[in-house]
Amino acid sequence: MSYAATLLARTPHNPRQIPTSNLPSQQLNDVVAVLFDPSFFVSDAQHELSKRKLEVSGCKDDLLWRLFEALKAEHAEGWTLGYLLNTRILPFHDKGLDPQSLSGHHVEGYKSDGDGIMILELSDGEDVTIRSNTSSDDCAKIKMDHDLFWALHTVDGMKAVPCDLAKKPLLITEAVMGVRKDRWGREAGTVFGLKLEGMRAISFFFLAREAPIREDRICGDVWLADNVVLREDVRMLHGGNEMVVGEVREAWVTEDKSTGLEEDTRWLHGRRDGAWC
């Protein structure tokens, strides 16, 4: 049989299609949105499959189907948050303050410094402190996911924020600890998450270095400290929200030395649905 006849005799390949409706959870709907985003290339799908030790050959539809099936399995194992489900919630293990103690309070602002400290200002309770551990990378800083950044900045009176978030102070509906994977699928550090009134899902603070690739950045742990830093102990430096802790009235529980600074991470995690003011 000639080569042409052999090709004609083959059964046509019909790639399997990812379902786009009637998915069991909002998280899987978000996954599908990422996979069909024009900026998610074949090379991105191949990388995600490679780090899961899955086959990387085939047409784009086959690659996306294979990746979607893998992500569905990971979702069932508890990886339910973050970019392509790279984050899962952890139970509280007695390190620092139990995040659930923040639920029901209202946050009215935040401040950060250059030593791995971020302070959440509560309108109806004592301010709380997010700490980070020692990192081998001196450039590591406490940062935050896209949705959390925009939600927190509604309290600063910023324009161009979703209308359903344009309230202040903001109610904390959920507060959790979690763990996040790096670009290669390894658990790279603990993260602290908040869901504020108007947000669709929990979004996280994390410790990260400067890096061109999003998942290369995670490099250590953050947690909610059980010491108190009063807001009058924090004075403004020049520019943005950069702060320095002056006189801390209670000793730190840990002697860790680390670096951290909030930054605008608007480019990190896709787009947020909703009307814009």
C-alpha positions as YAML, in Angstrom:
chain: A
units: angstrom
residues:
- id: 1
  name: MET
  ca: [0.00, 0.00, 0.00]
- id: 2
  name: SER
  ca: [1.34, 3.40, -0.96]
- id: 3
  name: TYR
  ca: [2.02, 6.10, 1.63]
- id: 4
  name: ALA
  ca: [-0.90, 8.18, 0.35]
- id: 5
  name: ALA
  ca: [-3.24, 5.20, 0.59]
- id: 6
  name: THR
  ca: [-2.04, 4.52, 4.14]
- id: 7
  name: LEU
  ca: [-2.88, 8.09, 5.17]
- id: 8
  name: LEU
  ca: [-6.31, 7.84, 3.59]
- id: 9
  name: ALA
  ca: [-6.99, 4.58, 5.42]
- id: 10
  name: ARG
  ca: [-6.26, 6.04, 8.84]
- id: 11
  name: THR
  ca: [-9.11, 6.92, 11.18]
- id: 12
  name: PRO
  ca: [-9.23, 10.71, 11.57]
- id: 13
  name: HIS
  ca: [-8.03, 11.94, 14.96]
- id: 14
  name: ASN
  ca: [-10.68, 13.86, 16.86]
- id: 15
  name: PRO
  ca: [-9.09, 15.74, 19.79]
- id: 16
  name: ARG
  ca: [-11.07, 15.70, 22.99]
- id: 17
  name: GLN
  ca: [-12.50, 19.03, 24.01]
- id: 18
  name: ILE
  ca: [-12.38, 20.53, 27.50]
- id: 19
  name: PRO
  ca: [-15.90, 21.17, 28.85]
- id: 20
  name: THR
  ca: [-16.69, 24.85, 29.22]
- id: 21
  name: SER
  ca: [-19.96, 24.57, 31.15]
- id: 22
  name: ASN
  ca: [-21.51, 22.58, 34.00]
- id: 23
  name: LEU
  ca: [-18.16, 22.24, 35.76]
- id: 24
  name: PRO
  ca: [-18.39, 21.14, 39.41]
- id: 25
  name: SER
  ca: [-16.65, 24.18, 40.94]
- id: 26
  name: GLN
  ca: [-15.76, 27.81, 40.31]
- id: 27
  name: GLN
  ca: [-12.08, 26.91, 40.66]
- id: 28
  name: LEU
  ca: [-12.28, 24.58, 37.64]
- id: 29
  name: ASN
  ca: [-14.12, 27.31, 35.71]
- id: 30
  name: ASP
  ca: [-11.15, 29.58, 36.50]
- id: 31
  name: VAL
  ca: [-8.76, 26.86, 35.29]
- id: 32
  name: VAL
  ca: [-10.59, 26.62, 31.97]
- id: 33
  name: ALA
  ca: [-10.42, 30.41, 31.61]
- id: 34
  name: VAL
  ca: [-6.62, 30.28, 32.00]
- id: 35
  name: LEU
  ca: [-6.22, 27.37, 29.54]
- id: 36
  name: PHE
  ca: [-8.25, 29.17, 26.86]
- id: 37
  name: ASP
  ca: [-6.62, 32.56, 27.43]
- id: 38
  name: PRO
  ca: [-4.79, 33.63, 24.23]
- id: 39
  name: SER
  ca: [-1.66, 34.30, 26.31]
- id: 40
  name: PHE
  ca: [-1.52, 30.63, 27.45]
- id: 41
  name: PHE
  ca: [0.66, 29.10, 24.73]
- id: 42
  name: VAL
  ca: [1.38, 25.51, 23.68]
- id: 43
  name: SER
  ca: [4.78, 25.84, 25.39]
- id: 44
  name: ASP
  ca: [2.99, 26.74, 28.66]
- id: 45
  name: ALA
  ca: [0.85, 23.61, 28.41]
- id: 46
  name: GLN
  ca: [3.92, 21.49, 27.65]
- id: 47
  name: HIS
  ca: [5.75, 22.92, 30.66]
- id: 48
  name: GLU
  ca: [2.80, 22.19, 32.96]
- id: 49
  name: LEU
  ca: [2.60, 18.62, 31.63]
- id: 50
  name: SER
  ca: [6.36, 18.11, 31.84]
- id: 51
  name: LYS
  ca: [6.56, 19.05, 35.52]
- id: 52
  name: ARG
  ca: [3.80, 16.50, 36.15]
- id: 53
  name: LYS
  ca: [5.78, 13.89, 34.15]
- id: 54
  name: LEU
  ca: [3.01, 13.61, 31.56]
- id: 55
  name: GLU
  ca: [3.24, 13.24, 27.77]
- id: 56
  name: VAL
  ca: [4.02, 16.55, 26.05]
- id: 57
  name: SER
  ca: [3.41, 15.59, 22.42]
- id: 58
  name: GLY
  ca: [0.20, 16.10, 20.45]
- id: 59
  name: CYS
  ca: [-1.96, 18.92, 19.15]
- id: 60
  name: LYS
  ca: [-2.93, 21.82, 21.40]
- id: 61
  name: ASP
  ca: [-6.39, 20.39, 22.12]
- id: 62
  name: ASP
  ca: [-4.85, 17.09, 23.26]
- id: 63
  name: LEU
  ca: [-2.34, 18.91, 25.49]
- id: 64
  name: LEU
  ca: [-5.03, 21.05, 27.10]
- id: 65
  name: TRP
  ca: [-7.27, 18.03, 27.70]
- id: 66
  name: ARG
  ca: [-4.41, 16.11, 29.33]
- id: 67
  name: LEU
  ca: [-3.54, 19.09, 31.53]
- id: 68
  name: PHE
  ca: [-7.18, 19.70, 32.48]
- id: 69
  name: GLU
  ca: [-7.57, 16.07, 33.57]
- id: 70
  name: ALA
  ca: [-4.41, 16.37, 35.72]
- id: 71
  name: LEU
  ca: [-5.68, 19.59, 37.29]
- id: 72
  name: LYS
  ca: [-9.05, 17.99, 38.05]
- id: 73
  name: ALA
  ca: [-7.23, 15.22, 39.95]
- id: 74
  name: GLU
  ca: [-5.14, 17.78, 41.88]
- id: 75
  name: HIS
  ca: [-8.30, 19.74, 42.70]
- id: 76
  name: ALA
  ca: [-9.74, 16.57, 44.23]
- id: 77
  name: GLU
  ca: [-6.57, 16.28, 46.36]
- id: 78
  name: GLY
  ca: [-7.09, 19.75, 47.86]
- id: 79
  name: TRP
  ca: [-5.16, 22.01, 45.47]
- id: 80
  name: THR
  ca: [-8.06, 24.39, 44.92]
- id: 81
  name: LEU
  ca: [-6.65, 27.95, 44.85]
- id: 82
  name: GLY
  ca: [-4.13, 30.14, 43.04]
- id: 83
  name: TYR
  ca: [-2.82, 30.17, 39.48]
- id: 84
  name: LEU
  ca: [-3.61, 26.77, 37.93]
- id: 85
  name: LEU
  ca: [-4.41, 25.43, 41.40]
- id: 86
  name: ASN
  ca: [-0.89, 25.90, 42.79]
- id: 87
  name: THR
  ca: [-2.12, 26.54, 46.37]
- id: 88
  name: ARG
  ca: [-3.93, 24.49, 48.99]
- id: 89
  name: ILE
  ca: [-5.21, 25.39, 52.45]
- id: 90
  name: LEU
  ca: [-3.35, 24.08, 55.51]
- id: 91
  name: PRO
  ca: [-4.73, 23.51, 59.00]
- id: 92
  name: PHE
  ca: [-3.40, 25.85, 61.69]
- id: 93
  name: HIS
  ca: [-0.37, 24.31, 63.46]
- id: 94
  name: ASP
  ca: [0.07, 26.66, 66.45]
- id: 95
  name: LYS
  ca: [2.73, 28.85, 64.80]
- id: 96
  name: GLY
  ca: [1.80, 32.45, 65.53]
- id: 97
  name: LEU
  ca: [-1.80, 33.62, 65.57]
- id: 98
  name: ASP
  ca: [-4.66, 31.47, 64.30]
- id: 99
  name: PRO
  ca: [-5.81, 33.17, 61.05]
- id: 100
  name: GLN
  ca: [-9.44, 32.32, 61.79]
- id: 101
  name: SER
  ca: [-9.32, 34.85, 64.65]
- id: 102
  name: LEU
  ca: [-9.46, 37.60, 61.96]
- id: 103
  name: SER
  ca: [-12.75, 36.44, 60.45]
- id: 104
  name: GLY
  ca: [-15.51, 38.95, 61.11]
- id: 105
  name: HIS
  ca: [-13.12, 41.89, 61.61]
- id: 106
  name: HIS
  ca: [-12.72, 44.79, 59.18]
- id: 107
  name: VAL
  ca: [-9.42, 45.81, 57.60]
- id: 108
  name: GLU
  ca: [-8.94, 49.51, 56.87]
- id: 109
  name: GLY
  ca: [-5.36, 49.61, 55.63]
- id: 110
  name: TYR
  ca: [-1.92, 48.01, 55.64]
- id: 111
  name: LYS
  ca: [1.71, 49.02, 55.98]
- id: 112
  name: SER
  ca: [4.97, 47.22, 55.22]
- id: 113
  name: ASP
  ca: [8.68, 47.63, 55.83]
- id: 114
  name: GLY
  ca: [11.95, 46.27, 54.49]
- id: 115
  name: ASP
  ca: [12.46, 43.56, 57.11]
- id: 116
  name: GLY
  ca: [9.77, 41.03, 56.30]
- id: 117
  name: ILE
  ca: [6.95, 42.71, 58.23]
- id: 118
  name: MET
  ca: [3.50, 43.68, 56.99]
- id: 119
  name: ILE
  ca: [0.86, 45.18, 59.29]
- id: 120
  name: LEU
  ca: [-2.88, 44.87, 58.69]
- id: 121
  name: GLU
  ca: [-4.80, 47.72, 60.29]
- id: 122
  name: LEU
  ca: [-8.16, 46.66, 61.72]
- id: 123
  name: SER
  ca: [-10.93, 49.15, 62.40]
- id: 124
  name: ASP
  ca: [-12.53, 46.97, 65.07]
- id: 125
  name: GLY
  ca: [-9.60, 45.22, 66.73]
- id: 126
  name: GLU
  ca: [-5.85, 45.28, 67.38]
- id: 127
  name: ASP
  ca: [-3.61, 45.54, 64.33]
- id: 128
  name: VAL
  ca: [-2.02, 42.25, 63.27]
- id: 129
  name: THR
  ca: [1.39, 41.50, 61.81]
- id: 130
  name: ILE
  ca: [2.43, 39.22, 58.96]
- id: 131
  name: ARG
  ca: [5.99, 37.91, 59.35]
- id: 132
  name: SER
  ca: [8.30, 36.06, 56.96]
- id: 133
  name: ASN
  ca: [11.14, 33.64, 57.62]
- id: 134
  name: THR
  ca: [14.82, 33.99, 56.75]
- id: 135
  name: SER
  ca: [15.40, 33.65, 53.02]
- id: 136
  name: SER
  ca: [18.60, 32.75, 51.23]
- id: 137
  name: ASP
  ca: [17.70, 35.48, 48.75]
- id: 138
  name: ASP
  ca: [18.35, 38.93, 50.20]
- id: 139
  name: CYS
  ca: [15.93, 40.42, 47.67]
- id: 140
  name: ALA
  ca: [12.93, 38.40, 48.87]
- id: 141
  name: LYS
  ca: [9.93, 40.47, 49.93]
- id: 142
  name: ILE
  ca: [6.36, 39.94, 51.15]
- id: 143
  name: LYS
  ca: [4.06, 40.36, 48.17]
- id: 144
  name: MET
  ca: [0.43, 39.69, 47.39]
- id: 145
  name: ASP
  ca: [-1.76, 38.23, 44.69]
- id: 146
  name: HIS
  ca: [-3.52, 40.47, 42.18]
- id: 147
  name: ASP
  ca: [-7.04, 40.26, 43.63]
- id: 148
  name: LEU
  ca: [-5.86, 40.94, 47.19]
- id: 149
  name: PHE
  ca: [-3.79, 43.92, 46.03]
- id: 150
  name: TRP
  ca: [-6.79, 45.58, 44.40]
- id: 151
  name: ALA
  ca: [-9.14, 44.78, 47.27]
- id: 152
  name: LEU
  ca: [-6.79, 46.27, 49.88]
- id: 153
  name: HIS
  ca: [-6.19, 49.36, 47.79]
- id: 154
  name: THR
  ca: [-9.88, 50.22, 47.76]
- id: 155
  name: VAL
  ca: [-9.31, 51.40, 51.34]
- id: 156
  name: ASP
  ca: [-6.78, 53.91, 50.01]
- id: 157
  name: GLY
  ca: [-9.41, 55.56, 47.83]
- id: 158
  name: MET
  ca: [-7.84, 54.33, 44.60]
- id: 159
  name: LYS
  ca: [-9.84, 54.83, 41.42]
- id: 160
  name: ALA
  ca: [-10.53, 52.13, 38.81]
- id: 161
  name: VAL
  ca: [-11.42, 49.42, 41.30]
- id: 162
  name: PRO
  ca: [-14.39, 47.03, 40.97]
- id: 163
  name: CYS
  ca: [-17.58, 48.69, 42.21]
- id: 164
  name: ASP
  ca: [-18.45, 45.75, 44.45]
- id: 165
  name: LEU
  ca: [-15.14, 46.27, 46.29]
- id: 166
  name: ALA
  ca: [-15.41, 50.04, 46.62]
- id: 167
  name: LYS
  ca: [-16.21, 49.98, 50.33]
- id: 168
  name: LYS
  ca: [-14.14, 50.71, 53.39]
- id: 169
  name: PRO
  ca: [-13.31, 49.24, 55.74]
- id: 170
  name: LEU
  ca: [-13.54, 45.74, 54.24]
- id: 171
  name: LEU
  ca: [-15.00, 42.76, 56.09]
- id: 172
  name: ILE
  ca: [-12.69, 39.74, 56.40]
- id: 173
  name: THR
  ca: [-14.90, 36.74, 55.58]
- id: 174
  name: GLU
  ca: [-12.12, 34.10, 55.58]
- id: 175
  name: ALA
  ca: [-8.49, 33.96, 56.74]
- id: 176
  name: VAL
  ca: [-6.33, 30.87, 56.25]
- id: 177
  name: MET
  ca: [-2.83, 29.47, 56.00]
- id: 178
  name: GLY
  ca: [-1.79, 27.60, 52.87]
- id: 179
  name: VAL
  ca: [1.13, 26.17, 50.96]
- id: 180
  name: ARG
  ca: [2.11, 27.10, 47.40]
- id: 181
  name: LYS
  ca: [4.03, 25.27, 44.70]
- id: 182
  name: ASP
  ca: [6.84, 26.79, 42.67]
- id: 183
  name: ARG
  ca: [7.24, 26.68, 38.88]
- id: 184
  name: TRP
  ca: [8.40, 23.06, 39.02]
- id: 185
  name: GLY
  ca: [5.57, 21.77, 41.17]
- id: 186
  name: ARG
  ca: [7.49, 21.63, 44.45]
- id: 187
  name: GLU
  ca: [5.98, 22.95, 47.69]
- id: 188
  name: ALA
  ca: [8.00, 26.15, 48.08]
- id: 189
  name: GLY
  ca: [6.55, 28.03, 51.05]
- id: 190
  name: THR
  ca: [3.59, 28.73, 53.29]
- id: 191
  name: VAL
  ca: [1.26, 31.59, 52.41]
- id: 192
  name: PHE
  ca: [-1.33, 33.62, 54.34]
- id: 193
  name: GLY
  ca: [-4.68, 34.17, 52.66]
- id: 194
  name: LEU
  ca: [-7.64, 36.51, 53.06]
- id: 195
  name: LYS
  ca: [-11.03, 36.66, 51.46]
- id: 196
  name: LEU
  ca: [-12.52, 40.11, 51.80]
- id: 197
  name: GLU
  ca: [-16.12, 41.08, 51.21]
- id: 198
  name: GLY
  ca: [-16.67, 41.31, 47.43]
- id: 199
  name: MET
  ca: [-13.85, 38.90, 46.48]
- id: 200
  name: ARG
  ca: [-14.70, 35.66, 44.65]
- id: 201
  name: ALA
  ca: [-11.98, 33.58, 46.30]
- id: 202
  name: ILE
  ca: [-9.21, 33.63, 48.91]
- id: 203
  name: SER
  ca: [-6.09, 35.48, 47.75]
- id: 204
  name: PHE
  ca: [-2.65, 35.29, 49.35]
- id: 205
  name: PHE
  ca: [0.38, 37.08, 50.80]
- id: 206
  name: PHE
  ca: [3.62, 35.24, 49.95]
- id: 207
  name: LEU
  ca: [7.39, 35.59, 50.23]
- id: 208
  name: ALA
  ca: [9.08, 35.90, 46.85]
- id: 209
  name: ARG
  ca: [12.26, 36.98, 45.14]
- id: 210
  name: GLU
  ca: [12.48, 39.08, 42.01]
- id: 211
  name: ALA
  ca: [12.17, 36.74, 39.02]
- id: 212
  name: PRO
  ca: [10.86, 36.98, 35.45]
- id: 213
  name: ILE
  ca: [8.61, 33.93, 35.85]
- id: 214
  name: ARG
  ca: [5.70, 34.03, 38.30]
- id: 215
  name: GLU
  ca: [6.16, 30.61, 39.92]
- id: 216
  name: ASP
  ca: [9.96, 31.03, 40.23]
- id: 217
  name: ARG
  ca: [9.38, 33.71, 42.83]
- id: 218
  name: ILE
  ca: [8.14, 31.74, 45.86]
- id: 219
  name: CYS
  ca: [11.05, 31.22, 48.25]
- id: 220
  name: GLY
  ca: [9.96, 31.01, 51.90]
- id: 221
  name: ASP
  ca: [7.21, 31.17, 54.50]
- id: 222
  name: VAL
  ca: [4.86, 33.85, 55.79]
- id: 223
  name: TRP
  ca: [2.57, 33.58, 58.80]
- id: 224
  name: LEU
  ca: [0.44, 35.68, 61.13]
- id: 225
  name: ALA
  ca: [2.60, 36.71, 64.10]
- id: 226
  name: ASP
  ca: [1.19, 36.60, 67.64]
- id: 227
  name: ASN
  ca: [2.97, 39.79, 68.75]
- id: 228
  name: VAL
  ca: [1.40, 43.22, 68.44]
- id: 229
  name: VAL
  ca: [2.77, 46.17, 66.46]
- id: 230
  name: LEU
  ca: [0.72, 49.30, 67.06]
- id: 231
  name: ARG
  ca: [0.12, 51.51, 64.04]
- id: 232
  name: GLU
  ca: [1.71, 54.53, 65.74]
- id: 233
  name: ASP
  ca: [4.95, 52.53, 65.86]
- id: 234
  name: VAL
  ca: [5.16, 52.63, 62.08]
- id: 235
  name: ARG
  ca: [6.24, 55.82, 60.36]
- id: 236
  name: MET
  ca: [6.18, 56.65, 56.67]
- id: 237
  name: LEU
  ca: [9.33, 56.66, 54.57]
- id: 238
  name: HIS
  ca: [9.49, 58.44, 51.24]
- id: 239
  name: GLY
  ca: [7.36, 56.96, 48.50]
- id: 240
  name: GLY
  ca: [4.35, 54.65, 48.27]
- id: 241
  name: ASN
  ca: [3.45, 52.40, 51.16]
- id: 242
  name: GLU
  ca: [7.03, 51.76, 52.16]
- id: 243
  name: MET
  ca: [7.27, 51.85, 55.95]
- id: 244
  name: VAL
  ca: [9.74, 51.28, 58.72]
- id: 245
  name: VAL
  ca: [8.94, 49.85, 62.13]
- id: 246
  name: GLY
  ca: [10.31, 52.29, 64.65]
- id: 247
  name: GLU
  ca: [9.78, 51.24, 68.24]
- id: 248
  name: VAL
  ca: [8.13, 47.83, 68.59]
- id: 249
  name: ARG
  ca: [6.50, 47.67, 72.01]
- id: 250
  name: GLU
  ca: [6.58, 43.91, 72.33]
- id: 251
  name: ALA
  ca: [9.55, 41.66, 71.52]
- id: 252
  name: TRP
  ca: [9.25, 39.45, 68.45]
- id: 253
  name: VAL
  ca: [8.45, 35.84, 69.23]
- id: 254
  name: THR
  ca: [11.17, 34.82, 66.78]
- id: 255
  name: GLU
  ca: [14.57, 36.28, 66.07]
- id: 256
  name: ASP
  ca: [14.27, 35.65, 62.33]
- id: 257
  name: LYS
  ca: [15.83, 38.24, 60.06]
- id: 258
  name: SER
  ca: [14.30, 38.47, 56.61]
- id: 259
  name: THR
  ca: [13.36, 40.96, 53.95]
- id: 260
  name: GLY
  ca: [9.96, 41.91, 52.69]
- id: 261
  name: LEU
  ca: [8.11, 44.70, 50.99]
- id: 262
  name: GLU
  ca: [4.67, 44.99, 49.42]
- id: 263
  name: GLU
  ca: [4.69, 45.64, 45.71]
- id: 264
  name: ASP
  ca: [2.13, 46.25, 43.02]
- id: 265
  name: THR
  ca: [1.52, 42.79, 41.58]
- id: 266
  name: ARG
  ca: [-1.28, 43.71, 39.21]
- id: 267
  name: TRP
  ca: [0.30, 41.61, 36.43]
- id: 268
  name: LEU
  ca: [0.40, 38.35, 38.39]
- id: 269
  name: HIS
  ca: [-2.92, 36.56, 38.31]
- id: 270
  name: GLY
  ca: [-5.16, 37.24, 35.35]
- id: 271
  name: ARG
  ca: [-8.14, 39.54, 35.30]
- id: 272
  name: ARG
  ca: [-10.96, 40.04, 37.73]
- id: 273
  name: ASP
  ca: [-14.57, 39.93, 36.61]
- id: 274
  name: GLY
  ca: [-16.96, 42.71, 37.59]
- id: 275
  name: ALA
  ca: [-17.91, 46.27, 36.83]
- id: 276
  name: TRP
  ca: [-15.32, 49.00, 37.19]
- id: 277
  name: CYS
  ca: [-15.97, 52.37, 38.78]
...
